Amino acid sequence: MLDRHLAPQLPYVKSLFLGWFEPLRDAVARDQDVQRRKRVKHVYAKYLLLLPAEKVAVIVMHKMMGLLMSSKDGCGSVRVVQAAHSIGEAVEREYKVQAFFQKTRRKTRSKTESENDPALDKEQAKCRKLVKSLVRRRKLTEAQKLVQQEIELEEWGTEAQVKLGTRLIELLLDSAFVQSPADQTPDSSPDFRPAFKHVLRKPIVENGRLKKKHFVIECDPLVHEGFESTARHVEIPYLPMLVPPTKWKGYDKGGHLFLPSYVMRTHGVKDQKEAIKSVPRKQLRKVFEALDILGGTKWRVNRRVHDVVETIWSRGGGIAGLVDKGNIPLPEQPETEDPDEIQKWKWSVKKTKKANRELHAERCDTELKLSVARKMREEDGFYYPHNLDFRGRAYPMHPHLSHLGSDLCRGVLEYAEGRPLGKSGLRWLKIHLANKYGGGIEKLSHESKLAFVEDHLPDIFDSASNPVDGNCWWINAEDPFQCLAACMDLSKALESSSPHGAVSHLPIHQDGSCNGLQHYAALGRDYMGAAAVNLVPGEKPADIYSEIAARVLDVVREDSMKDPATDPSVPLAKVLVDELTGG
């Protein structure tokens, strides 16, 4: 969330800021006064005094909330050191930008200086305009670099940033409170409690790695709940484009018309950035052309499928792959003093809370996807500019709703420009529907898939005409929303006077089988390997993963039948056989 700058835009978060701003501003101002009067000042003091208290307060609130809402654990927490460094760094950037604007203002320069060097005014005005543009687009790192080139300012360093950030976090914790929405009697005192707390996380083993103990800042559950309840109102800053993206011509030339765009995602790795920039443009011509073709594909929202998604979501979700809107109830505390039972209960509570945090993250993700669909629903079409990851794989530059996303994303998107199905297209539409239903059907031959569709035509028609309150056959599919979209498209074609002439907007997916091995088999002219990954014709799709699993099972079975006296791995092999066979 932080990278997308979404958290501070939520209505609930803005209302929290209104309540926190004055107390935090006053606390910062008091601390600034104390530091001015002290003869021996804290290390952070000289940095704290560089900006007005109100500006510091705004930076701290925005940065902290962004960090908490972008936490990967889904529970709204961030390491103290990380938060302190981010806040201190943000204050430094703001100060340097303000110092730059102060120095380059026309009225601060003497008349003689301007008359002696008229080019100076023009150059500095141009520079000011560029810095303002970078700040407006939130490219603060680039703005700071430009400022650093224009004026000489001391680098604060990580230690100073962390010390300043730590003090500002202390002030925020003492100033920010939330009020419980629980019903209260007129005579009772308001239930105010701290919005954040300082917590020591104990050492735990996660994914086979030991995580050392560390301090974190956690937000109160009320803040998290408020965030979730207003997530549907979030403003997505990077939406799909309503006009075709500009053609790629260089590392940072292409894609969006005005927003910063880069042909490769380097995630701040300088060596990768320099490597791609050093490649001759002629050598990248075909790469640019491929990205232009992908970006030039026009998409639109499949309104019928989107209506179904919104209906299910409004009813609480929990079906067709949509996350349930309700949390899992916490286990009740056992009426016993048995320490073992109490410990089991605590672990159960911890496990349930973790599951609820994951549900919360999924709900937020769903709201973000649906918010894009709602905004783009009435558009005739839109475009996704593409760029590459470090492996050379192309992806849309928009993270939420795209044709490479989840089943929900793929189900609510379709081509804006349709084409008549034709005889071949109608056949492939049926095969596509069978593949999306899954359940082993996708591993059958094409003829078997076509027969499966013919056998289920009544279910397909019912799914298309009454998707929510009918027999809901499509809900049992492995990819339910894509299956529903195919049901609607096929029903429309079969009910028309000319099925082959029906115009379809549906993307037909034809995925590769273990792409890495496909490349190796082709490069090595390996016929056996090619057959295993569907590079040569076959009666039904080959499944390389199942073949490997079967071979592994044979080897493990052989090991399990050896003499335990001579081979100590036999007991483990027997356990593995049970695991692999489900016995």
C-alpha positions in Angstrom: 0.0 0.0 0.0 2.8 2.4 0.8 4.3 2.2 -2.7 0.9 3.0 -4.1 0.3 5.9 -1.7 -3.2 4.7 -0.9 -3.5 4.5 2.9 -3.6 8.3 3.7 -6.4 8.8 1.1 -8.9 6.6 2.9 -11.8 8.6 4.4 -11.4 6.8 7.8 -7.7 7.5 7.9 -8.3 11.2 7.0 -10.7 11.4 9.9 -8.1 10.0 12.2 -5.6 12.6 11.0 -8.0 15.4 11.8 -8.1 14.1 15.4 -4.4 13.5 15.7 -3.0 16.6 14.0 -3.4 19.2 16.6 -2.1 17.1 19.6 0.8 15.9 17.6 1.6 19.4 16.2 1.5 20.9 19.7 3.7 18.0 21.1 6.3 18.6 18.3 6.2 22.4 19.0 6.7 21.9 22.7 9.7 19.6 22.1 11.1 22.1 19.7 10.8 24.8 22.4 12.5 22.6 24.9 15.4 21.8 22.6 15.9 25.5 21.8 16.3 26.4 25.5 18.5 23.5 26.4 22.3 24.2 26.5 23.1 20.5 25.9 20.8 19.4 23.1 19.8 15.9 22.0 21.4 14.6 18.8 18.2 14.9 16.9 17.5 18.5 18.1 19.1 20.4 15.2 17.1 18.4 12.7 13.8 18.7 14.6 14.1 22.5 14.5 14.5 22.7 10.7 10.8 22.5 9.8 7.6 24.0 11.3 5.8 21.7 13.8 2.7 21.4 11.6 4.7 20.2 8.6 6.6 17.6 10.8 3.2 16.3 12.2 1.8 15.8 8.7 4.9 13.9 7.6 4.9 11.6 10.7 1.2 10.7 10.4 1.3 10.0 6.6 4.5 8.0 6.8 3.5 5.9 9.8 0.0 5.1 8.5 1.5 4.2 5.1 4.0 1.8 6.7 1.4 0.1 8.9 -1.0 -0.4 6.1 1.7 -1.9 3.8 2.9 -4.4 6.4 3.3 -7.9 5.0 2.1 -9.6 8.1 -1.4 -8.2 7.5 -1.8 -7.2 11.2 -0.8 -3.5 10.8 2.7 -3.5 12.3 6.1 -2.2 11.4 9.6 -2.6 12.9 10.5 0.4 15.0 13.9 0.9 13.3 12.3 0.7 9.8 9.6 3.3 10.8 12.1 5.6 12.5 14.4 5.5 9.5 11.6 6.1 7.0 10.2 9.1 9.0 13.6 10.7 9.5 14.4 10.3 5.8 11.1 11.8 4.9 11.7 14.9 7.1 15.2 15.3 5.6 13.8 15.2 2.0 11.1 17.8 2.9 13.6 20.1 4.5 16.0 19.9 1.5 13.2 20.6 -1.0 12.0 23.6 1.1 15.6 24.9 1.4 15.9 24.7 -2.3 12.7 26.6 -2.9 13.7 29.2 -0.4 17.1 29.8 -2.0 15.9 30.0 -5.5 13.0 32.4 -4.9 13.3 35.5 -7.1 12.7 37.9 -4.2 15.6 36.6 -2.2 18.1 37.5 -4.8 19.4 41.0 -5.1 18.5 43.2 -8.0 22.2 43.6 -9.0 22.7 39.8 -9.1 19.7 39.4 -11.5 20.9 42.2 -13.7 24.4 40.9 -13.9 23.4 37.3 -14.7 19.9 37.3 -16.4 20.4 33.6 -17.5 20.5 32.7 -13.8 16.8 33.5 -13.3 15.8 31.4 -16.3 17.9 28.4 -15.3 16.7 28.5 -11.6 13.1 28.9 -12.6 13.4 25.9 -14.9 15.0 23.9 -12.1 12.3 25.0 -9.6 9.6 23.9 -12.0 11.2 20.5 -12.5 11.5 19.9 -8.7 7.9 20.9 -8.2 6.9 18.4 -10.9 8.9 15.6 -9.2 7.4 16.4 -5.8 3.9 16.4 -7.3 4.5 13.0 -8.8 6.0 11.8 -5.5 9.4 11.1 -7.0 11.0 12.4 -3.9 14.3 10.6 -4.3 14.8 12.1 -7.7 13.8 15.5 -6.4 16.3 15.3 -3.5 19.1 14.3 -6.0 18.3 17.4 -8.1 18.2 19.6 -5.0 21.5 18.2 -3.9 23.1 19.2 -7.2 21.8 22.8 -7.0 22.6 23.6 -3.3 25.1 22.2 -0.9 23.4 20.6 2.1 24.8 18.3 4.7 23.8 14.6 4.5 22.1 13.7 7.7 23.1 10.1 7.7 21.2 7.0 8.9 22.0 7.4 12.6 20.6 11.0 12.7 17.5 9.9 10.7 16.8 7.0 13.0 17.2 9.2 16.2 14.9 11.9 14.9 12.4 9.3 13.7 12.4 7.5 17.0 11.6 10.7 18.9 8.8 11.6 16.5 7.3 8.1 16.9 7.3 8.7 20.7 5.4 11.9 20.3 2.9 10.2 17.9 2.3 7.4 20.4 1.6 9.9 23.1 -0.7 12.0 20.9 -2.8 9.6 18.8 -5.9 8.0 20.2 -9.0 6.3 18.9 -12.5 6.0 20.4 -14.3 2.8 20.6 -17.6 2.8 18.6 -19.3 0.6 21.2 -22.5 1.9 22.6 -22.1 3.9 25.8 -24.5 5.3 28.3 -24.7 9.1 28.5 -23.0 9.2 31.9 -20.1 7.0 31.0 -16.7 8.4 30.0 -15.6 8.1 26.4 -13.6 4.9 25.7 -10.4 6.5 24.3 -7.3 4.3 23.8 -3.9 4.6 22.1 -4.0 4.2 18.4 -0.5 2.6 18.4 1.5 0.6 20.8 5.1 -0.4 21.2 5.5 -4.2 21.3 8.3 -6.6 21.7 8.1 -9.5 19.3 9.6 -12.7 20.7 11.9 -15.0 18.6 10.0 -17.3 16.3 10.8 -19.8 13.6 9.1 -18.8 10.3 9.6 -20.6 7.0 12.5 -22.5 8.6 14.3 -19.4 9.6 14.8 -18.0 13.1 13.5 -14.4 13.4 15.2 -12.6 16.3 13.3 -10.6 18.9 12.6 -7.1 17.8 10.4 -4.1 18.7 7.4 -3.2 16.4 4.7 -0.5 16.3 1.3 -2.0 16.1 -1.9 -0.2 15.3 -5.1 -0.7 17.4 -7.6 -3.2 15.8 -10.1 -0.3 15.5 -7.7 1.4 13.1 -7.5 -1.8 11.0 -11.2 -2.3 11.0 -11.8 1.2 9.9 -9.3 0.8 7.1 -11.1 -2.3 5.9 -14.6 -0.7 6.1 -13.5 2.2 3.9 -11.2 0.4 1.5 -13.8 0.5 -1.2 -13.5 4.3 -1.4 -9.8 4.3 -2.0 -8.5 6.4 -4.9 -6.3 4.3 -7.1 -3.6 6.7 -8.4 -2.4 4.5 -11.4 -5.4 3.4 -13.4 -5.4 1.8 -16.9 -5.0 4.2 -19.7 -8.0 5.5 -21.8 -5.7 6.1 -24.8 -3.0 3.8 -26.2 0.3 3.9 -24.4 3.2 5.7 -26.0 5.5 3.5 -28.0 8.7 2.4 -26.2 11.8 4.1 -27.4 14.2 3.8 -24.4 14.6 2.9 -20.8 12.3 5.6 -19.5 10.7 6.6 -22.8 7.3 4.9 -23.3 4.2 3.6 -21.6 2.4 6.4 -19.8 2.1 9.8 -21.3 3.0 11.7 -18.2 3.5 9.3 -15.3 7.1 7.9 -14.8 7.5 4.6 -16.8 10.5 2.3 -17.1 10.9 -0.5 -19.5 12.3 -2.8 -16.8 11.4 -3.1 -13.1 14.7 -2.8 -11.2 13.3 -2.2 -7.7 16.1 0.2 -6.9 19.0 -2.1 -8.0 21.4 0.3 -9.6 23.4 -2.4 -11.6 20.2 -3.6 -13.3 19.2 -0.1 -14.2 22.6 0.7 -15.7 22.7 -2.6 -17.5 19.4 -2.1 -19.3 20.3 1.6 -20.1 23.6 0.5 -21.6 22.0 -1.9 -24.2 22.0 -0.3 -27.7 18.5 0.8 -28.7 18.7 -1.2 -31.9 19.2 -4.4 -29.9 16.0 -3.8 -27.9 13.9 -2.9 -30.9 12.0 -6.2 -31.0 11.5 -6.1 -27.2 10.0 -2.6 -27.5 7.7 -3.8 -30.4 6.5 -6.7 -28.4 5.7 -4.4 -25.4 3.9 -2.0 -27.7 1.7 -4.8 -29.1 0.7 -5.9 -25.6 0.1 -2.4 -24.4 -1.9 -1.6 -27.5 -4.5 -4.3 -26.8 -7.8 -2.7 -25.9 -9.7 -4.2 -22.9 -13.1 -3.5 -21.2 -15.0 -4.6 -18.2 -17.3 -7.6 -18.7 -20.4 -6.0 -17.1 -22.4 -9.1 -16.7 -19.7 -11.0 -14.8 -18.9 -7.8 -12.8 -22.6 -7.6 -11.8 -22.4 -11.2 -10.5 -19.2 -10.5 -8.5 -20.7 -7.4 -6.9 -23.9 -9.2 -6.0 -21.9 -12.1 -4.3 -19.6 -9.5 -2.6 -22.6 -7.5 -1.3 -24.0 -10.7 0.2 -20.8 -11.4 2.2 -18.6 -13.3 -0.3 -17.3 -16.7 0.7 -18.2 -18.5 -2.6 -16.8 -18.7 -6.1 -13.3 -18.0 -4.7 -14.2 -14.7 -3.1 -13.0 -14.2 0.5 -15.6 -14.3 3.3 -16.3 -10.8 4.7 -16.7 -12.3 8.2 -13.8 -13.2 10.5 -13.3 -16.6 12.1 -14.7 -16.6 15.7 -11.9 -16.8 18.3 -11.9 -20.0 20.4 -13.5 -19.7 23.8 -11.2 -19.9 26.8 -11.5 -23.4 28.4 -12.9 -23.6 32.0 -9.8 -25.3 33.3 -6.6 -24.5 35.0 -4.7 -27.3 33.2 -1.6 -25.5 31.8 -1.5 -27.8 28.8 -5.1 -27.0 27.9 -4.5 -23.3 28.4 -1.4 -23.4 26.2 -3.4 -25.2 23.4 -6.1 -22.6 23.7 -3.5 -19.8 23.4 -2.0 -21.4 20.3 -5.4 -21.8 18.8 -6.3 -18.1 19.4 -2.9 -17.1 17.9 -3.6 -19.3 14.8 -7.1 -17.9 14.4 -5.9 -14.3 14.7 -3.3 -15.0 12.0 -6.0 -16.5 9.7 -8.2 -13.4 10.3 -5.3 -11.1 9.4 -4.8 -13.0 6.2 -8.6 -12.7 5.5 -8.3 -9.0 6.1 -5.5 -8.7 3.6 -7.5 -10.7 1.0 -10.6 -8.5 1.6 -8.5 -5.3 1.0 -7.1 -6.9 -2.2 -10.5 -7.7 -3.4 -11.8 -4.2 -2.8 -8.8 -2.7 -4.7 -9.6 -4.9 -7.7 -13.3 -4.1 -7.6 -12.6 -0.4 -7.2 -10.8 -0.4 -10.5 -13.6 -2.4 -12.2 -16.1 0.1 -10.9 -14.2 3.1 -12.2 -13.6 1.5 -15.6 -17.0 -0.1 -16.0 -18.6 2.5 -18.2 -15.5 3.0 -20.5 -15.7 1.7 -24.0 -12.1 0.4 -23.6 -8.8 0.9 -21.9 -5.2 -0.1 -22.2 -2.5 -1.7 -20.0 1.1 -0.4 -20.6 3.5 -3.3 -20.1 7.1 -3.5 -19.0 9.5 -6.3 -18.1 10.9 -7.9 -14.9 14.6 -8.8 -14.7 14.0 -12.2 -16.4 12.4 -10.5 -19.4 8.8 -11.5 -18.7 6.3 -8.9 -19.6 3.6 -7.7 -17.1 1.0 -5.0 -17.0 2.2 -1.9 -15.1 -1.0 -1.8 -13.1 -1.0 -4.0 -10.0 -4.6 -4.6 -9.2 -7.0 -5.5 -12.0 -5.3 -7.0 -15.0 -5.6 -9.9 -17.4 -2.7 -11.6 -15.7 -4.3 -11.5 -12.3 -6.5 -13.9 -10.4 -9.6 -15.7 -11.6 -11.7 -12.7 -10.4 -9.6 -10.3 -12.6 -9.6 -12.5 -15.7 -13.3 -13.1 -15.3 -14.3 -9.4 -15.3 -12.1 -8.4 -18.2 -12.7 -9.0 -21.9 -11.4 -7.6 -25.2 -13.0 -4.3 -26.2 -12.9 -5.3 -29.8 -14.8 -8.5 -30.6 -14.6 -10.9 -33.5 -17.0 -13.4 -35.1 -16.3 -16.9 -33.6 -16.3 -18.9 -36.8 -16.3 -22.7 -36.8 -12.9 -22.9 -35.2 -13.6 -20.2 -32.7 -16.8 -21.9 -31.4 -14.9 -25.2 -31.0 -12.1 -23.4 -29.0 -14.7 -21.6 -26.9 -16.1 -24.9 -25.8 -12.6 -26.3 -25.0 -11.8 -23.2 -23.1 -14.9 -23.6 -21.0 -14.0 -27.2 -20.2 -10.5 -26.1 -19.2 -11.8 -23.4 -16.9 -14.2 -25.9 -15.2 -11.2 -28.1 -14.4 -11.5 -30.9 -11.9 -9.4 -33.2 -14.2 -11.4 -32.2 -17.3 -8.5 -30.1 -18.5 -6.3 -33.2 -18.7 -8.6 -35.0 -21.2 -8.4 -35.0 -25.0 -10.1 -32.2 -26.9 -12.9 -34.5 -28.1 -13.6 -35.5 -24.5 -13.7 -31.8 -23.5 -16.2 -31.1 -26.3 -18.3 -34.0 -25.1 -18.2 -32.7 -21.6 -19.6 -29.3 -22.7 -22.4 -30.9 -24.8 -23.4 -33.1 -21.8 -23.6 -30.0 -19.5 -25.4 -27.6 -21.9 -28.5 -27.2 -19.6 -26.2 -26.3 -16.7 -24.3 -23.8 -18.9 -27.5 -22.1 -20.1 -28.8 -21.9 -16.5 -25.5 -20.5 -15.3 -25.6 -17.8 -18.0 -29.2 -16.8 -17.4 -29.4 -17.1 -13.6 -25.9 -17.1 -12.3 -26.6 -16.2 -8.6 -30.0 -17.8 -7.8 -30.0 -20.7 -10.3 -28.4 -24.1 -9.8 -25.0 -22.3 -9.8 -23.1 -25.1 -11.7 -20.3 -22.7 -12.6 -19.5 -22.0 -8.9 -17.9 -25.5 -8.6 -15.4 -24.8 -11.3 -11.7 -24.4 -10.5 -11.8 -20.9 -12.2 -15.4 -20.0 -11.5 -15.6 -16.4 -12.9 -13.7 -17.3 -16.1 -16.0 -20.4 -16.4 -19.1 -18.1 -15.9 -17.8 -15.7 -18.6 -17.4 -18.6 -21.0 -20.9 -19.9 -20.1 -22.4 -16.5 -20.9 -20.4 -16.2 -24.2 -21.3 -19.7 -25.4 -24.9 -19.4 -24.4 -25.2 -16.1 -26.4 -23.6 -17.8 -29.4 -25.7 -21.0 -29.3 -28.9 -19.0 -28.8 -28.2 -16.7 -31.8 -29.5 -17.5 -35.3 -25.9 -18.1 -36.5 -23.5 -19.4 -33.7 -20.5 -19.2 -36.0 -21.2 -15.6 -36.7 -21.7 -14.5 -33.1 -19.2 -11.8 -32.0 -17.1 -12.8 -29.0 -15.0 -10.6 -26.8 -13.7 -13.5 -24.6 -10.0 -14.2 -24.3 -9.2 -17.9 -24.9 -6.4 -19.0 -22.7 -3.7 -21.4 -24.1 -1.1 -21.8 -21.4 2.3 -23.3 -21.8 3.3 -26.5 -20.0 6.4 -26.0 -17.9 7.9 -23.2 -20.1 11.4 -23.8 -18.9 11.5 -27.4 -20.0 9.8 -26.5 -23.3 12.7 -24.2 -24.1 15.3 -26.8 -23.1 13.5 -29.6 -25.1 13.3 -27.3 -28.2 16.9 -26.2 -27.9 18.2 -29.8 -27.5 15.9 -31.3 -30.1 14.7 -33.7 -27.3 11.7 -35.5 -28.8 10.9 -37.4 -25.5 11.1 -34.2 -23.5 9.1 -32.3 -26.1 6.3 -34.9 -25.9 6.3 -34.5 -22.1 5.7 -30.8 -22.3 3.2 -30.7 -25.2 5.6 -29.5 -28.0 4.5 -32.3 -30.3 0.9 -33.5 -31.1 -0.7 -35.9 -28.7 -4.1 -37.5 -28.1 -4.5 -35.6 -24.8 -2.4 -33.0 -22.9 0.7 -34.4 -21.3 1.4 -33.6 -17.6 5.1 -33.5 -16.9 4.4 -32.8 -13.2 2.3 -35.9 -12.7 5.0 -38.0 -14.5 7.7 -36.7 -12.2 5.5 -37.3 -9.2 4.8 -40.9 -10.3 8.6 -41.6 -10.7 9.4 -40.1 -7.3 6.7 -42.3 -5.8 8.2 -45.4 -7.4 11.7 -44.5 -6.0 10.3 -43.9 -2.5 8.3 -47.2 -2.6 11.5 -49.0 -3.5 13.3 -47.4 -0.6 10.5 -48.2 1.8 10.8 -52.0 1.0 14.5 -52.2 1.9 15.8 -53.7 5.1 15.6 -51.2 8.0 18.7 -52.9 9.6 20.9 -51.8 6.7 19.2 -48.7 5.6 18.2 -46.2 8.3 16.1 -44.1 5.9 13.4 -46.8 5.5 11.1 -45.5 8.3 11.2 -42.0 6.6 10.5 -43.6 3.2 7.4 -45.4 4.6 6.1 -42.1 6.0 6.6 -40.4 2.7 4.7 -43.2 0.8 1.8 -42.6 3.1 2.0 -38.9 2.5 2.3 -39.2 -1.2 -0.5 -41.7 -1.6 -2.8 -40.2 1.0 -2.7 -43.4 3.0 
